[in-house]
Structure formats: C-alpha cells, structure tokens
Amino acid sequence: MMPIVDLRSDTVTRPTAGMREAMMTAPLGDDVFGDDPTVIKLQERVAAMLGKEAALFMPSGTQSNLVAIMSHCARGDEYIVGQQAHTYRWEAGGAAVLGGVQPQPLEHEEDGTLALERIESAIKPDDAHFARSRLLCLENTLGGRVMPLRYLEAATVLAKSKGLMSHLDGARLFNASVASGEQLQSIAAGFDSVSICFSKGLGAPVGSALAGKSDFIARARRWRKMAGGGLRQVGLLAAAADYALDHHVRRLSLDHALASELSVALGGIPGLKVQVPQTNIVFADLDKGLLPGLLEHLQSRGVLATGVDRLRFVTHLDVDAIGIARAAAAVRDYFSNDHT
Ligand SMILES: *Cc1c(COP(=O)(O)O)cnc(C)c1O
C-alpha cells in the first residue's frame, strides 16, 4: 500500500514524537483559574513575539477571530472585510449570528489586498441609518499570498485615522514572515489585535492565540469563556504550540519550496493554469466541470486535494518531495488520458 499524500490542508499533520513528548511532560494547572504555567508561558511568549501587551490561548482560529471581533465591536457595529476573508466567508457568519456585528464585505484587488479607496468609501458616516463602522479585518497570508508590508501599514493608518480598530487574521502569519523575511512584530505593528494558528503549518493538533492590548485581552477572556473556550488543563495543548514555535517555524521554508516544486511540475499541462505560489498553497484553474472527476482520479492514486472553484494543494510537515512528485504525476496522468 502506498502512503496517502494528503494535500487537502496544512491542518492534517499529526503531532510528531517530540511534540507528543512535550505535551506529556508539560506542567499543568487550571487555565480557567489562570494558573496553568504552560499556558501562561506560551501566552507571554506569543505576546512578545508579536510585539503586543498580552495574548490569550484559544481553541481554534475561528473562535479567536470571533472573540476578537466581539471584543472590538458591539451589537449594531460593523467590520470591513474582504469577500474572500476567512472572517467573512469561512466562519459560518459567527460575528453576525453571535455578536450582532454586521460584516461589510469588499471585493479584493488582484493581489488580494483591499483598495484603500474602497475601504475609505465603505466607512459609514455617523448617521442613524447606518451601522457603526468600527473595525477593519485583514488577513495574511490570504489564499497563500503575502500582503505587502507597506500596504498593511497604509491600511492600518487609514483605519486609525477614521477611528476604526484593526484586526489581523494571521492564521498563516508565520508563513508570511518566513516567505518575506519580515519580522512578525513588523507585520503585526499597525494592528490592534492579531490572531495566529498553531494547527496549520506549525503542526500542532489544536490551538490559536489572540494578541493585543491588556484591556482588550481581558475583554476577550470573557467572550472566550462565553463561547465555551475556557479550558482547564490546557497546558497539554499549549505545550504542543510552544514546541511548534521552537521547532516548526523556520522549516516552513521547506513547505514553500515543495509548493514551488509542485507548481513547476504542474506547469505546461494543457487545460491547467497554475498560479505561482508565494508560500505553501498552490492553486490551479481549470474547467470547473473537470474538478470532481480530477479529485476522484487523484484519490484513486492516493493523492488528496480540495477544490471548490479551483484545484488547491497545500504543503506541510507531513509531505515530502516523493509525495509531491506522485501528486504531480497523478494530475499529469489525468490530463493525458483525454479528459480534456
Ligand atoms: C484556518 C484558518 C482560520 C481558523 O481556522 P480554525 O480551523 O478554526 O482554526 C482562520 N483564518 C484563516 C485565514 C485560516 O486559514
């Protein structure tokens, strides 16, 4: 039996032996009482890494973003966000459903940014007809693309000048940092809050963190509790995250190199338009009608991928060059067998 090459997401990784060992030996307390030493250590470390006053360990990135929006906004407020952003499109409408906070989605530019003029004209005047524009939500990386540092600076300066807070969904912030060579603190600098994920490319089984000012994090702690995210001996999971920060950050460049290798190997296949990856996500456009058949064909070859509108592969800790070569061969095979 050939091993499965699972390129559906960088969330599919299994904790390594070293990570499991760190989890098993971590000193624990009760984090709802605030006395789990492993959680405290991780939160302090994350706050320092991101250049913020405080941080809060969260069960998931979705909950972290939700808690961030609810800590910035009240019922009847709105957040400005991209059509493709996770905080708008992929979180089941949580901010609206649970927070009474309305999203104001905007179309993205080609590079994934939200045009500053578009942001500015979406900010509503103080008028009883309108929701109160309160927050700008950006994402980095977005669909594997790194948002330029100068853009992030300009967008957060604009938000601030208009009295808006700004939140960065940095589920893959480490990928952005490793790919661009920019420090985490520089990327995070203009934002009032930043959310990061340990369960994506960093390879932890569970966990995110939200960082910001101390009073913001105090509010976030209450919303996290209300959302059911106050966990007890959660140092078990914080230990995995801490281990990931020690061992799985710099190696992200290997994932980026594999993604690049895959995009090259898929190049030149007629019927497939491959986007050059900036980090660990490879997208390819093809006739949408072919997607289900292609995904099924890949699965029969032990290669797992996803695709709603486009074919998507994500590289991570648990794939290697052999797996990438198998994935590319399976795609090539499908197109050479007259399916076009
Ligand atoms: C994965 C992801 C999240 C959070 O997802 P969870 O599965 O809830 O941890 C948030 N934002 C982005 C951009 C993501 O990719």
The ligand as an ORCA input file, in Angstrom:
! r2SCAN-3c Opt
* xyz 0 1
  C      -7.653     28.045      9.254
  C      -7.901     29.476      9.293
  C      -8.556     30.082     10.373
  C      -9.033     29.341     11.586
  O      -9.487     28.085     11.365
  P      -9.745     27.031     12.536
  O      -9.916     25.783     11.766
  O     -10.969     27.489     13.232
  O      -8.565     27.025     13.452
  C      -8.735     31.442     10.329
  N      -8.290     32.175      9.315
  C      -7.641     31.639      8.281
  C      -7.134     32.511      7.189
  C      -7.432     30.265      8.230
  O      -6.783     29.746      7.194
*
